[in-house]
Amino acid sequence: MAPLIGLSTASVYPESTAHGFGWAASLGYDAVEVMVGIDALSQQIDAVKKLSEHHEVPICAVHAPCLLFTQRVWGTDPWGKLEKSAEMAEAVGADVVVVHPPFRWQKDYAAGFVEGIASLEARTGISFAVENMYPWRASSRRGMEMYLPGWDPSQEDYANTTIDLSHAAIARSDVIEMADRMGERLRHIHLTDGTGSAKDEHLVPGRGVMGAEAFLRHLAGTGFGGHVVLEINTRRCADRAEREADLRESLEFAREHLAVTTP
């Protein structure tokens, strides 16, 4: 089965979650990943479900609110956030929840994170695909570990994982080698790009140095059947036309290098 090519609602920020569904439908994306964030609509299960039904675009994944600026979304208990994410995923028909590893100051959460994720998956039937992050670089030569048990999920015993190419650019990780380490545990892709700077750039794929073309061809060659979700940054787009061009280019890039035909 060919991968679903989805659009993250984060890709249209500062436009709303509703705009994300509208863009996905108009451009022909296969699915949407809902980023649960500060947009109040993204936090409402019924509203998100109605958007999916209205635009006739399925939801493939829910991104749990585990970013620094979403620390108070759905409460402050990190396990409560994941429970709510699973509730949303089940209600809207998504089979994946994307989650980041804990920050190093969340010591109690981190201490039982690997086992807790496995328990959640067994209890809910939802795949919690843990995403690769990166060392926080204070300079070009030194990095500081900010995630526990670690920023590279290929090194931990997770059943399901996510590779994000922008995060890999910061960490200077080889994404093909990472994918090989993950093997069948690789369930989800955040397709984007980066230049290797300390910034989380989320460039249109092909505009950075991560070899996104070769990575997609590698996935296709291994029979990858998970989700490939475009998670790009369009905040600096001058107008709606430029945002549309970036979203269209990203979709065409994914289809071309995965050899997936346009519906």
C-alpha positions as a printed NumPy array, in Angstrom:
array([[  0.   ,   0.   ,   0.   ],
       [  1.346,   3.435,  -0.951],
       [  1.862,   5.916,   1.871],
       [ -0.791,   8.511,   2.59 ],
       [  0.537,  11.996,   1.898],
       [ -0.877,  14.352,   4.487],
       [ -0.71 ,  18.006,   5.43 ],
       [ -0.013,  19.113,   8.98 ],
       [ -2.233,  21.965,  10.071],
       [  0.965,  23.499,  11.5  ],
       [  2.032,  24.113,   7.898],
       [ -0.488,  26.926,   7.433],
       [  0.223,  28.825,  10.694],
       [ -0.662,  31.629,  11.43 ],
       [ -3.8  ,  30.589,   9.59 ],
       [ -6.154,  28.364,  11.541],
       [ -6.803,  24.641,  11.758],
       [ -9.872,  25.215,   9.595],
       [ -7.672,  26.764,   6.904],
       [ -5.422,  23.701,   7.086],
       [ -8.303,  21.433,   6.125],
       [ -9.322,  23.826,   3.371],
       [ -5.832,  23.834,   1.865],
       [ -5.554,  20.045,   2.062],
       [ -8.86 ,  19.624,   0.257],
       [ -8.221,  22.208,  -2.446],
       [ -4.717,  20.983,  -3.269],
       [ -5.518,  17.273,  -3.178],
       [ -3.672,  16.023,  -0.115],
       [ -4.719,  12.534,   0.989],
       [ -5.139,  13.382,   4.662],
       [ -4.509,  15.858,   7.473],
       [ -2.445,  15.72 ,  10.65 ],
       [ -4.003,  17.885,  13.351],
       [ -1.5  ,  19.846,  15.415],
       [ -3.182,  20.376,  18.772],
       [ -2.019,  23.835,  19.714],
       [ -3.038,  27.293,  20.832],
       [ -5.751,  27.503,  18.158],
       [ -8.804,  26.711,  20.312],
       [-10.491,  24.881,  17.439],
       [ -7.64 ,  22.343,  17.279],
       [ -8.428,  21.355,  20.875],
       [-12.091,  20.529,  20.2  ],
       [-12.695,  16.948,  19.137],
       [-16.173,  17.532,  17.681],
       [-15.055,  20.594,  15.726],
       [-12.067,  18.776,  14.236],
       [-14.251,  15.844,  13.253],
       [-16.757,  18.155,  11.548],
       [-13.959,  19.852,   9.603],
       [-12.796,  16.473,   8.327],
       [-16.315,  15.51 ,   7.302],
       [-17.067,  18.887,   5.696],
       [-13.923,  18.893,   3.549],
       [-14.043,  15.11 ,   2.974],
       [-10.404,  14.793,   4.014],
       [ -9.537,  12.041,   6.543],
       [ -7.359,  12.647,   9.587],
       [ -4.345,  10.332,   9.635],
       [ -2.691,  11.589,  12.823],
       [ -3.006,  13.81 ,  15.868],
       [  0.065,  15.679,  17.122],
       [ -0.09 ,  15.814,  20.917],
       [  0.395,  19.256,  22.544],
       [  3.928,  18.667,  23.825],
       [  5.696,  21.804,  22.569],
       [  7.018,  24.517,  24.863],
       [  4.234,  26.916,  23.88 ],
       [  1.485,  24.322,  24.412],
       [  2.448,  23.387,  27.973],
       [ -0.979,  24.404,  29.297],
       [ -3.102,  23.039,  26.433],
       [ -5.339,  20.249,  27.77 ],
       [ -3.937,  20.8  ,  31.263],
       [ -0.392,  20.478,  32.556],
       [ -0.24 ,  16.714,  33.185],
       [  1.743,  15.223,  30.264],
       [  0.088,  11.804,  30.538],
       [ -3.312,  13.501,  30.573],
       [ -2.417,  15.231,  27.315],
       [ -1.577,  11.88 ,  25.719],
       [ -4.801,  10.316,  26.977],
       [ -6.755,  13.195,  25.432],
       [ -4.782,  12.863,  22.191],
       [ -5.729,   9.198,  22.001],
       [ -9.357,  10.131,  22.652],
       [ -9.269,  12.58 ,  19.745],
       [ -7.517,  10.096,  17.466],
       [-10.11 ,   7.415,  18.141],
       [-13.008,   9.826,  17.639],
       [-11.755,  11.165,  14.295],
       [-10.459,   7.879,  12.879],
       [ -6.718,   8.592,  13.131],
       [ -4.423,   5.665,  13.913],
       [ -1.337,   7.616,  15.021],
       [ -0.561,  10.106,  17.778],
       [  2.746,  11.914,  17.277],
       [  4.551,  12.671,  20.528],
       [  7.889,  14.233,  21.462],
       [ 10.151,  12.715,  24.126],
       [  9.95 ,  14.506,  27.497],
       [ 12.021,  17.562,  28.31 ],
       [ 14.83 ,  16.849,  30.762],
       [ 13.096,  18.834,  33.524],
       [ 10.04 ,  16.525,  33.292],
       [ 11.909,  13.898,  35.294],
       [  8.938,  11.942,  36.648],
       [  7.321,  11.811,  33.202],
       [ 10.605,  10.803,  31.577],
       [ 11.398,   8.087,  34.127],
       [  8.55 ,   5.871,  32.937],
       [  8.126,   7.241,  29.433],
       [  9.106,   4.225,  27.322],
       [  7.005,   1.835,  29.412],
       [  4.152,   4.333,  29.655],
       [  3.954,   4.738,  25.88 ],
       [  3.799,   0.966,  25.449],
       [  1.03 ,   0.768,  28.045],
       [ -0.974,   3.521,  26.305],
       [ -0.681,   1.736,  22.97 ],
       [ -1.822,  -1.568,  24.444],
       [ -4.776,   0.043,  26.187],
       [ -5.978,   2.38 ,  23.42 ],
       [ -5.04 ,   0.566,  20.221],
       [ -3.496,   3.836,  18.956],
       [  0.125,   3.989,  17.784],
       [  2.136,   6.619,  19.66 ],
       [  4.905,   7.433,  17.176],
       [  7.746,   9.062,  19.132],
       [  9.483,  11.784,  17.126],
       [ 13.207,  12.435,  16.746],
       [ 14.34 ,  15.708,  18.292],
       [ 17.866,  17.181,  18.615],
       [ 20.486,  18.451,  21.056],
       [ 20.019,  22.128,  21.838],
       [ 23.091,  23.782,  20.388],
       [ 24.61 ,  26.681,  22.306],
       [ 27.273,  26.981,  19.616],
       [ 28.247,  25.262,  16.393],
       [ 30.486,  22.86 ,  18.312],
       [ 28.61 ,  22.026,  21.508],
       [ 25.149,  20.661,  22.211],
       [ 23.131,  20.097,  25.355],
       [ 20.792,  17.153,  25.862],
       [ 17.334,  18.574,  26.528],
       [ 15.262,  15.428,  26.119],
       [ 14.94 ,  12.279,  28.2  ],
       [ 15.457,   9.404,  27.804],
       [ 17.014,  10.852,  24.626],
       [ 16.337,  12.823,  21.45 ],
       [ 16.844,   9.864,  19.066],
       [ 13.925,   7.395,  19.292],
       [ 15.806,   4.834,  17.196],
       [ 17.941,   4.22 ,  20.304],
       [ 14.95 ,   3.361,  22.521],
       [ 12.505,   0.478,  22.654],
       [  9.492,   2.188,  21.078],
       [  7.107,   0.196,  18.922],
       [  6.337,   3.205,  16.69 ],
       [  8.47 ,   6.17 ,  15.677],
       [  8.459,   9.382,  13.626],
       [ 11.281,  10.936,  11.595],
       [ 11.239,  14.725,  11.139],
       [ 13.794,  15.958,   8.597],
       [ 14.069,  19.466,  10.044],
       [ 14.883,  18.077,  13.485],
       [ 17.389,  15.7  ,  11.9  ],
       [ 19.053,  18.667,  10.188],
       [ 19.702,  20.341,  13.557],
       [ 21.058,  17.083,  15.002],
       [ 23.019,  16.46 ,  11.791],
       [ 21.563,  12.987,  11.643],
       [ 21.595,  10.757,   8.569],
       [ 17.878,  10.087,   8.111],
       [ 18.377,   7.009,   5.945],
       [ 20.581,   5.433,   8.594],
       [ 18.038,   6.397,  11.246],
       [ 15.228,   4.839,   9.213],
       [ 17.251,   1.648,   8.848],
       [ 17.771,   1.489,  12.616],
       [ 14.044,   1.907,  13.152],
       [ 13.088,  -0.663,  10.536],
       [  9.402,  -1.598,  10.7  ],
       [  8.982,   0.613,  13.778],
       [  9.079,   3.688,  11.495],
       [  5.434,   4.626,  11.185],
       [  5.304,   8.335,  10.389],
       [  7.313,  10.98 ,   8.512],
       [  7.356,  14.747,   8.879],
       [  8.551,  15.675,   5.404],
       [ 10.365,  18.998,   5.423],
       [ 13.997,  20.147,   5.173],
       [ 16.75 ,  22.097,   6.905],
       [ 20.179,  23.56 ,   6.299],
       [ 21.92 ,  22.157,   9.373],
       [ 21.717,  25.376,  11.373],
       [ 20.63 ,  25.452,  15.023],
       [ 17.181,  26.699,  13.959],
       [ 14.183,  24.412,  13.45 ],
       [ 13.584,  25.672,   9.921],
       [ 10.921,  23.354,   8.456],
       [ 11.758,  24.29 ,   4.887],
       [  9.897,  23.121,   1.813],
       [ 11.452,  19.711,   0.995],
       [ 14.266,  20.037,  -1.507],
       [ 15.306,  23.499,  -0.308],
       [ 17.695,  22.221,   2.361],
       [ 20.571,  19.775,   2.645],
       [ 18.823,  16.688,   4.008],
       [ 18.554,  14.787,   0.726],
       [ 14.796,  14.531,   1.001],
       [ 14.565,  13.082,  -2.521],
       [ 16.899,  10.195,  -1.699],
       [ 15.14 ,   9.632,   1.619],
       [ 11.734,   9.293,  -0.056],
       [ 13.142,   6.957,  -2.694],
       [ 14.653,   4.884,   0.121],
       [ 11.278,   4.694,   1.853],
       [  9.597,   3.644,  -1.37 ],
       [ 12.231,   0.966,  -1.886],
       [ 11.608,  -0.504,   1.564],
       [  7.855,  -0.652,   1.025],
       [  7.098,   1.981,   3.658],
       [  3.33 ,   2.102,   4.119],
       [  2.923,   4.684,   6.87 ],
       [  2.119,   8.382,   6.644],
       [  4.215,  11.042,   4.946],
       [  3.036,  14.391,   6.334],
       [  4.243,  17.757,   5.052],
       [  5.17 ,  19.898,   8.042],
       [  6.633,  23.072,   6.58 ],
       [  6.906,  26.665,   7.777],
       [  4.896,  29.138,   5.689],
       [  4.836,  31.948,   8.262],
       [  7.059,  34.168,   6.14 ],
       [  4.989,  33.82 ,   2.992],
       [  4.129,  37.269,   1.683],
       [  0.572,  36.392,   0.701],
       [ -1.909,  33.596,   0.085],
       [ -0.517,  32.891,  -3.386],
       [  2.978,  32.226,  -2.031],
       [  1.592,  29.934,   0.695],
       [ -0.389,  28.011,  -1.915],
       [  2.706,  27.658,  -4.101],
       [  4.761,  26.26 ,  -1.203],
       [  2.049,  23.789,  -0.18 ],
       [  1.566,  22.662,  -3.793],
       [  5.312,  22.305,  -4.411],
       [  5.648,  20.211,  -1.247],
       [  2.862,  17.848,  -2.293],
       [  4.252,  17.456,  -5.805],
       [  7.722,  16.791,  -4.382],
       [  6.386,  13.996,  -2.18 ],
       [  4.391,  12.405,  -4.965],
       [  7.252,  12.565,  -7.43 ],
       [  9.883,  10.973,  -5.206],
       [  7.568,   8.398,  -3.653],
       [  6.33 ,   7.636,  -7.186],
       [  2.744,   8.092,  -6.04 ],
       [  0.371,   9.136,  -8.809],
       [ -1.822,  12.208,  -8.446],
       [ -5.485,  11.269,  -7.917]])
